């Protein structure tokens, strides 16, 4: 109890600074979402902006688009990252390239990843040229639209390229520190490699996989660069829609933007709670 109290006391200065920064930015946004914006003469709080945004034609498609992109990219990153971690563990070369894998998501900004995806997947990109040269398509225009498409495939590709190495490093560290006798005992008792992974290893990985998924989901949901640069014009990602309303020439449109910001913040806080929940489960499992 004393050690826990001491830890909280040591964290208090940093928490106060972070709390002040968060509330300093969120409180004005919350007030403006209710129509309280004295700078432009709006002083009467109202729920009309929430009703207009929630009942508008853009909000729900944008919200669903952001949720779908975040889910598909995060789930794909966790699945392929797990497979990559298993491959590294089996080949015994994980430690040599673990640092490189960890560095890839950090050193490459999302804008650079967007340019790479454009050069690779656009109709004038490398993939279209290779398919045309190989005779699979009659012209570069025959290339399916993989960027600026309503499915958001280009955005998903960016998040996968950034998320797979991160998930692989997390899973690899857990697998490396796991008791290998559990896997070996399962195979000795007649289980196949898949059954040993499914019934022995995967339950032990689930807390780490869940926390990694939530972390990637939160980042993908709230990220702005990729959907802004190569996302569709409709439906737009929710952060892009909020930005468009924010830069509207008429300042009285600001509350519409702040309504979407409040929704994004609420979902982000929910994800923080889920992350802490899964992280606590990971600590109990270890």
Secondary structure, DSSP 8 states (H G I E B T S, - for coil): -HHHHHHHHHHHHHHHHHHHHHHHHHHHHHHHHTT-BGGGTB-S--SHHHHHHHHSTTHHHHHHHHHHHHHHHHHHHHHHHHHHHHHHHHHT-HHHHHHHHHHHHHHS-HHHHHHHHHHHHSTTSHHHHHHHHHTSSSSGGGS---SS-TT-HHHHHHHHHHHHHHHHHHHHHHHHTS-HHHHHHHHHTT--HHHHIIIIIHHHHHHHHHHHHHHHHHHHHH--HHHHHHS-SSS--HHHHHHHHHT-SSGGGHHHHHHHHHHHHHHHHHHHHHHHHHHHHHHHH-
